[in-house]
Amino acid sequence: MHGAVVWDVACPRRPSRVAGVTMAGFRVRDLDALRMVPHPAVTLLLEFGAGSPVLGCAAGRQQRGSMVAGPGVGSGGAVRAWGENVECVQVRLSPVIARAVLGASPADFDGALVSLEDLWGREASRISERLGDVSSWQDRFALADALLARRHEAGPPVDPEVAWAWHRIVGSRGRARVDGLAAEVGWSRKRLWSRFRSQLGLPPKRAVKLVRFDHAAHRLVAGESAAQVAADAGYADQSHLHRDVMAFTGATPATVAGEPFLAVDDIAWPGGAQAEPSVVPWTSVT
């Protein structure tokens, strides 16, 4: 329970067979204008049942049912979610596997919410029906995982240099120096920036800021002071943290510390919100 809203949250008993995939199940009877907090993953929402989630942008556009959102969606507090009798499996995809799983690069979304039907056609409605037909969360997770594994195996991988740069950023919790990433993989800065943006959906500098913000936001939710979080997370000072939090959420650090969307993260994704392989020193593949 968070405030007057009761969240029924379920977690898989075993990790996904695909590295970079995490998922959780949600059942919320009355979801009322929940602020979506940006996250460094591609979000895949698989809805089923009688209800349907609705995500709306500040510009007035709305998206219903199963959908996909690129990394960092919701910046500035621009996206809210609501609905009655919402039941869904929420999947977080590392951007390095998202293109293979989805059949489209996150860059194609251009920061927008995209209907899964627009990407997958009739397969989107079939997976929704199958999720509704099974009776347990664990069966739903198994069904979703099999689908993701099949699509991942058939889809195109990102460049290994791009994947390494992403894992380097995540492993450093957003404290990696982006100017050094290109030199470490033996590419020009222009080449890495172009490939990174086109394959993952955001430029390296934005990725660093998003990963750092995500780490800081979860520490704020855990009850740490803004001053301590700013000092430990790599911000120049507390004002720098405040500006970043405002830019990503449209709210102050004190307000973000009580956000329901973040408060359930440790329950839905215990041990870390995003599974990523360990970072190893770069070795060029020939």
C-alpha positions as CSV (number, residue, x, y, z in Angstrom):
1,M,0.0,0.0,0.0
2,H,1.2,3.5,-0.7
3,G,-1.1,6.2,0.6
4,A,-4.7,5.3,-0.4
5,V,-3.5,3.2,-3.3
6,V,-3.0,-0.5,-2.9
7,W,-0.4,-2.1,-5.1
8,D,-0.4,-5.8,-5.8
9,V,3.2,-6.4,-6.8
10,A,4.7,-9.7,-8.0
11,C,8.3,-10.7,-8.8
12,P,9.7,-13.6,-10.8
13,R,11.2,-16.4,-8.8
14,R,14.1,-16.8,-11.2
15,P,16.0,-14.3,-13.4
16,S,15.3,-13.9,-17.0
17,R,17.2,-16.1,-19.5
18,V,18.2,-12.9,-21.3
19,A,20.8,-10.7,-19.6
20,G,19.4,-7.1,-19.3
21,V,15.8,-8.1,-18.8
22,T,13.9,-7.6,-15.5
23,M,10.2,-7.7,-15.0
24,A,7.5,-7.3,-12.4
25,G,3.8,-7.8,-12.2
26,F,1.4,-5.1,-11.1
27,R,-2.3,-5.1,-10.2
28,V,-3.8,-1.7,-9.1
29,R,-7.5,-1.2,-8.7
30,D,-7.5,2.6,-8.9
31,L,-4.4,4.2,-10.3
32,D,-4.8,8.0,-10.1
33,A,-2.4,10.3,-12.0
34,L,0.9,8.6,-11.1
35,R,3.9,10.6,-12.1
36,M,6.3,8.5,-14.3
37,V,9.9,9.0,-13.1
38,P,12.5,8.6,-15.9
39,H,14.5,5.4,-15.7
40,P,17.7,4.3,-17.7
41,A,15.9,1.4,-19.4
42,V,13.4,0.8,-22.2
43,T,10.0,0.1,-20.6
44,L,7.8,-2.5,-22.2
45,L,4.3,-2.6,-20.7
46,L,2.3,-5.7,-21.4
47,E,-1.3,-5.2,-20.2
48,F,-4.0,-7.8,-19.9
49,G,-7.4,-8.2,-18.1
50,A,-10.5,-6.1,-18.1
51,G,-8.8,-2.8,-17.2
52,S,-6.3,-0.8,-19.2
53,P,-3.5,1.6,-18.2
54,V,-3.5,5.1,-19.7
55,L,-0.3,7.2,-20.1
56,G,-0.7,10.8,-20.9
57,C,1.8,13.4,-21.9
58,A,1.7,17.1,-21.0
59,A,0.9,17.9,-24.6
60,G,-2.4,16.1,-24.2
61,R,-1.5,12.9,-26.1
62,Q,-2.6,9.6,-24.6
63,Q,-1.6,6.0,-25.1
64,R,-3.7,3.1,-23.9
65,G,-3.0,-0.6,-23.5
66,S,0.4,-2.3,-24.1
67,M,3.1,0.2,-25.0
68,V,6.8,0.9,-25.2
69,A,8.8,3.9,-23.9
70,G,12.4,4.7,-24.5
71,P,15.0,5.4,-21.8
72,G,14.3,8.5,-19.8
73,V,10.6,8.9,-20.8
74,G,8.8,11.2,-18.5
75,S,11.5,13.8,-18.2
76,G,10.2,17.0,-16.6
77,G,7.2,15.2,-15.0
78,A,5.6,15.2,-18.4
79,V,4.0,11.7,-18.3
80,R,1.3,10.5,-15.9
81,A,-0.3,7.1,-15.6
82,W,-3.9,6.3,-14.5
83,G,-6.6,3.7,-14.9
84,E,-8.9,1.3,-13.1
85,N,-8.3,-2.4,-12.6
86,V,-4.9,-2.1,-14.1
87,E,-3.1,-5.5,-14.6
88,C,0.2,-5.6,-16.4
89,V,3.7,-7.1,-16.7
90,Q,6.2,-4.3,-16.8
91,V,9.5,-5.2,-18.4
92,R,12.6,-3.2,-18.2
93,L,15.0,-3.8,-21.1
94,S,18.6,-2.7,-21.1
95,P,18.9,-0.4,-24.1
96,V,21.7,-2.7,-25.5
97,I,19.1,-5.5,-26.0
98,A,16.0,-3.4,-26.7
99,R,16.6,-3.1,-30.5
100,A,16.8,-6.9,-30.8
101,V,13.8,-7.6,-28.6
102,L,11.5,-4.9,-30.1
103,G,12.6,-5.0,-33.7
104,A,13.2,-1.2,-33.6
105,S,15.8,1.1,-32.2
106,P,14.8,3.1,-29.1
107,A,15.9,6.1,-31.2
108,D,12.9,5.6,-33.4
109,F,10.6,6.4,-30.5
110,D,12.1,10.0,-30.2
111,G,11.0,10.2,-26.6
112,A,7.4,9.3,-27.3
113,L,5.2,6.5,-26.0
114,V,4.6,4.0,-28.7
115,S,1.8,1.5,-29.0
116,L,3.1,-2.1,-29.0
117,E,0.6,-2.9,-31.7
118,D,2.4,-0.4,-34.0
119,L,5.6,-2.3,-33.5
120,W,4.4,-5.9,-33.3
121,G,1.1,-5.9,-35.1
122,R,-1.2,-8.7,-34.1
123,E,1.4,-10.3,-31.9
124,A,0.8,-7.6,-29.3
125,S,-2.9,-8.6,-28.9
126,R,-2.0,-12.3,-28.8
127,I,0.5,-11.9,-26.0
128,S,-2.1,-9.8,-24.1
129,E,-4.7,-12.5,-24.5
130,R,-2.3,-15.3,-23.4
131,L,-1.2,-13.3,-20.3
132,G,-4.9,-13.0,-19.4
133,D,-5.6,-16.7,-19.9
134,V,-3.0,-18.0,-17.4
135,S,-3.9,-17.9,-13.7
136,S,-0.6,-17.2,-11.9
137,W,2.0,-14.4,-12.1
138,Q,4.9,-17.0,-12.4
139,D,3.2,-18.5,-15.5
140,R,2.9,-15.0,-16.9
141,F,6.5,-14.2,-16.3
142,A,7.5,-17.5,-17.9
143,L,5.4,-16.7,-21.0
144,A,6.8,-13.2,-21.3
145,D,10.3,-14.4,-20.8
146,A,10.0,-17.0,-23.6
147,L,8.7,-14.3,-25.9
148,L,11.5,-11.9,-25.1
149,A,14.2,-14.7,-25.4
150,R,12.8,-15.7,-28.8
151,R,12.8,-12.2,-30.2
152,H,16.2,-11.4,-28.7
153,E,17.8,-14.4,-30.4
154,A,16.4,-13.4,-33.7
155,G,17.1,-9.7,-33.5
156,P,20.2,-7.7,-34.4
157,P,22.8,-6.9,-31.7
158,V,24.2,-3.5,-31.1
159,D,27.9,-2.8,-31.8
160,P,30.0,-4.3,-29.0
161,E,31.8,-0.9,-28.6
162,V,28.4,0.7,-27.9
163,A,27.4,-2.0,-25.5
164,W,30.7,-1.7,-23.6
165,A,30.3,2.1,-23.4
166,W,26.7,1.7,-22.0
167,H,27.8,-0.9,-19.4
168,R,30.7,1.4,-18.4
169,I,28.3,4.2,-17.7
170,V,25.9,2.0,-15.7
171,G,28.8,0.3,-13.8
172,S,30.1,3.8,-12.8
173,R,26.6,4.9,-11.7
174,G,26.8,7.8,-14.1
175,R,30.2,9.0,-13.0
176,A,32.1,7.8,-16.1
177,R,33.9,10.6,-18.1
178,V,32.1,10.5,-21.5
179,D,35.0,12.1,-23.3
180,G,37.2,9.1,-22.5
181,L,34.8,6.4,-23.7
182,A,35.6,6.8,-27.4
183,A,39.3,6.6,-26.7
184,E,38.9,3.5,-24.6
185,V,37.1,1.6,-27.5
186,G,39.4,3.0,-30.2
187,W,36.7,5.0,-32.0
188,S,36.5,8.7,-32.8
189,R,34.2,10.7,-30.5
190,K,31.9,11.5,-33.5
191,R,31.5,7.8,-34.4
192,L,30.7,6.6,-30.9
193,W,28.3,9.4,-30.3
194,S,26.5,8.7,-33.6
195,R,26.3,4.9,-33.1
196,F,25.4,5.2,-29.4
197,R,22.5,7.6,-30.1
198,S,21.2,5.7,-33.1
199,Q,21.3,2.3,-31.4
200,L,20.4,3.1,-27.8
201,G,18.1,6.1,-28.2
202,L,20.1,8.8,-26.3
203,P,23.6,10.3,-26.5
204,P,26.3,9.3,-24.1
205,K,26.1,12.6,-22.1
206,R,22.4,12.2,-21.6
207,A,22.9,8.5,-20.6
208,V,25.4,9.6,-17.9
209,K,23.0,12.2,-16.5
210,L,20.1,9.7,-16.5
211,V,22.0,6.9,-14.8
212,R,23.4,9.3,-12.2
213,F,19.9,10.7,-11.5
214,D,18.4,7.2,-11.2
215,H,21.0,6.3,-8.6
216,A,20.5,9.5,-6.7
217,A,16.7,9.3,-6.8
218,H,16.6,5.9,-5.2
219,R,19.0,7.0,-2.5
220,L,16.6,9.9,-1.7
221,V,13.7,7.5,-1.5
222,A,15.8,5.4,0.9
223,G,15.8,8.4,3.3
224,E,19.3,9.8,2.7
225,S,19.7,13.6,2.8
226,A,20.0,15.6,-0.4
227,A,23.4,16.9,0.7
228,Q,24.8,13.5,1.3
229,V,23.4,12.1,-2.0
230,A,24.9,15.1,-3.9
231,A,28.3,14.5,-2.3
232,D,28.4,10.8,-3.0
233,A,26.7,10.6,-6.4
234,G,29.1,12.9,-8.2
235,Y,27.2,16.2,-8.3
236,A,29.1,19.4,-7.9
237,D,26.9,20.5,-5.0
238,Q,23.4,20.2,-3.7
239,S,22.2,22.9,-6.1
240,H,23.4,20.7,-9.0
241,L,21.4,17.7,-7.7
242,H,18.4,19.9,-7.3
243,R,18.6,21.2,-10.9
244,D,19.0,17.6,-12.3
245,V,16.1,16.3,-10.2
246,M,13.9,19.2,-11.3
247,A,14.9,18.6,-15.0
248,F,14.1,14.9,-14.9
249,T,10.9,15.0,-12.7
250,G,9.6,18.5,-12.5
251,A,9.7,18.1,-8.7
252,T,12.1,18.9,-5.9
253,P,14.3,16.2,-4.3
254,A,12.1,16.3,-1.2
255,T,9.0,15.6,-3.3
256,V,10.8,12.9,-5.3
257,A,11.7,11.1,-2.1
258,G,8.0,10.3,-1.6
259,E,7.1,9.3,-5.2
260,P,5.0,6.1,-5.3
261,F,6.6,5.1,-8.6
262,L,10.0,5.0,-6.9
263,A,8.7,3.7,-3.5
264,V,7.6,0.3,-5.0
265,D,10.9,-0.2,-6.9
266,D,12.7,-2.1,-4.2
267,I,9.7,-4.4,-3.9
268,A,9.2,-4.9,-7.7
269,W,12.9,-5.1,-8.6
270,P,14.7,-6.3,-5.4
271,G,18.5,-6.2,-5.6
272,G,18.6,-3.6,-8.3
273,A,16.2,-2.1,-10.8
274,Q,18.1,-3.2,-13.9
275,A,20.1,-6.3,-14.6
276,E,23.4,-5.5,-16.4
277,P,26.4,-7.7,-17.1
278,S,29.6,-6.9,-15.2
279,V,31.9,-4.3,-16.8
280,V,35.2,-5.6,-18.0
281,P,38.2,-3.8,-19.5
282,W,37.6,-3.1,-23.2
283,T,39.0,-5.6,-25.6
284,S,38.7,-5.0,-29.3
285,V,36.9,-7.7,-31.2
286,T,38.6,-8.6,-34.5
